Amino acid sequence: MENDARPLAVFDLDNTLAGTAHRQHFLEGAKRDWAGFFAAAVDDPPLPEGVRMVHASAEECRIVYLTGRPERCRRDTVRWLSRQGLPEGTLFMRRNDDRRPARRTKLDILRRLGRTGQVRMLVDDDELVCDAAEVAGFAVVRARWADPSAVLKDAQEREGRT
């Protein structure tokens, strides 16, 4: 990645490239089933608008995938990206023990990326992540093509899980 001067296009996964509606039920109720939620990600349908955007971006940019999924999901996530025919890119994931809100974990990585190259844009569905990235000076595309999930939003912000 060091020798490639192209700008970076940074893409979130859940509800940006991958539809999570089929696994939301794991997060409902008093006891959330995180293992079930993440295990079901292998069956996420691709979201056509996000997929089109990542392919178009790959023509001029290096692709970075930035997800709040925990590191233990890396193998399944890499397989999912490959099965969808998505462009190769660097995958940044949350440490297994990191429970900070997504807006903090993702902004830390964006800043690090910005020190080594130009971040052309971040594409993410999480409004708080988008707000924080814009305040920090990053160009943002708000992925509003998936049905929003209040349960997932709460998990991202209060539990630091995705």
C-alpha positions in Angstrom: 0.0 0.0 0.0 3.0 2.4 0.7 4.0 2.6 -3.0 0.5 3.3 -4.3 -0.1 7.1 -4.4 -3.8 6.8 -5.3 -6.3 8.2 -2.8 -8.2 6.0 -0.4 -11.9 5.2 -0.6 -13.0 3.8 2.8 -16.1 1.6 3.0 -18.0 0.4 6.0 -19.5 -3.1 5.6 -22.7 -3.6 7.7 -25.7 -1.8 6.0 -23.3 -0.1 3.5 -22.1 -3.1 1.5 -23.8 -6.0 3.4 -27.5 -6.2 4.3 -27.9 -7.1 8.0 -31.8 -7.1 8.2 -31.9 -11.0 8.2 -29.8 -11.1 11.4 -31.2 -8.2 13.4 -33.3 -10.7 15.4 -30.2 -11.8 17.3 -30.0 -8.4 18.9 -33.6 -8.1 20.0 -34.7 -8.8 23.6 -32.9 -8.5 26.9 -30.0 -10.8 26.1 -28.3 -10.0 22.8 -26.8 -13.0 20.9 -23.6 -11.5 19.5 -22.1 -14.8 18.5 -25.3 -15.6 16.4 -25.4 -12.1 15.0 -21.8 -12.2 13.7 -22.0 -15.9 12.6 -25.0 -15.0 10.4 -23.0 -12.3 8.5 -21.7 -15.0 6.1 -25.3 -14.9 4.6 -25.6 -11.2 4.2 -26.9 -10.1 0.9 -24.8 -7.5 -0.9 -26.4 -4.1 -1.2 -26.3 -3.1 -4.9 -25.8 0.6 -4.4 -22.8 0.1 -2.1 -21.3 -2.6 -4.3 -21.6 -0.3 -7.4 -19.9 2.5 -5.5 -17.0 0.4 -4.3 -16.4 -0.9 -7.9 -16.5 2.6 -9.3 -14.2 3.9 -6.6 -11.6 1.1 -7.3 -11.0 2.6 -10.8 -9.2 5.6 -9.2 -8.7 4.7 -5.5 -7.2 2.2 -3.2 -10.0 0.4 -1.4 -10.1 0.2 2.4 -12.8 -1.7 4.3 -13.4 -0.3 7.7 -15.8 -2.3 9.9 -16.8 -2.3 13.5 -17.0 -6.1 13.4 -14.6 -7.8 15.8 -11.3 -9.2 14.6 -12.5 -12.8 15.3 -14.8 -12.4 12.2 -11.9 -11.7 9.8 -11.9 -15.0 8.0 -15.7 -15.0 7.4 -15.5 -11.3 6.4 -12.7 -11.8 3.9 -14.6 -14.8 2.4 -17.8 -12.7 2.1 -15.9 -9.9 0.3 -14.4 -12.4 -2.1 -17.6 -14.2 -2.8 -19.2 -10.9 -3.7 -16.5 -10.1 -6.2 -15.6 -6.9 -4.4 -12.2 -5.3 -5.1 -9.2 -6.2 -3.1 -8.5 -3.8 -0.2 -7.1 -3.5 3.2 -9.5 -4.6 5.9 -9.5 -2.9 9.3 -11.6 -4.5 12.1 -12.3 -3.7 15.7 -10.1 -5.5 18.3 -12.0 -8.3 20.0 -11.9 -6.4 23.3 -12.6 -2.9 22.0 -16.0 -1.7 23.2 -15.6 2.0 22.3 -18.3 3.5 20.1 -17.9 3.0 16.4 -17.5 6.8 15.9 -14.3 6.7 18.0 -12.8 3.5 16.7 -13.4 4.4 13.1 -12.2 8.0 13.4 -9.0 6.8 15.0 -8.3 4.6 11.9 -9.3 7.3 9.5 -6.9 9.7 11.1 -4.1 7.1 10.9 -4.9 6.5 7.2 -5.0 10.3 6.6 -1.4 10.6 7.9 -0.1 8.2 5.2 -2.3 9.1 2.3 -5.3 11.1 1.1 -8.7 9.8 2.2 -11.0 10.7 -0.7 -14.1 9.6 1.1 -15.7 7.5 3.8 -18.9 5.6 2.9 -20.8 4.6 6.1 -24.4 4.2 7.3 -23.8 5.2 10.9 -24.8 8.9 11.2 -22.6 9.4 14.3 -19.6 8.0 12.5 -20.4 10.2 9.5 -20.8 13.3 11.7 -17.5 12.7 13.5 -15.7 12.1 10.3 -17.0 15.3 8.7 -16.1 17.3 11.8 -12.6 15.9 11.5 -12.4 17.1 7.9 -13.1 13.9 6.0 -15.4 13.8 2.9 -18.4 11.5 3.7 -21.0 9.7 1.7 -23.9 8.7 3.9 -25.0 5.2 3.0 -28.8 5.5 3.3 -29.8 2.6 1.1 -30.3 0.0 3.8 -33.2 0.0 6.2 -32.0 1.6 9.4 -32.1 -0.6 12.5 -32.6 1.1 15.9 -31.2 -2.1 17.6 -28.0 -2.0 15.6 -27.6 1.7 16.1 -27.8 1.2 19.8 -25.3 -1.6 19.7 -22.9 0.5 17.7 -23.0 3.5 20.0 -23.7 2.2 23.5 -22.2 -1.3 23.4 -19.3 -0.8 20.9 -20.0 -4.0 19.2 -20.2 -3.3 15.4 
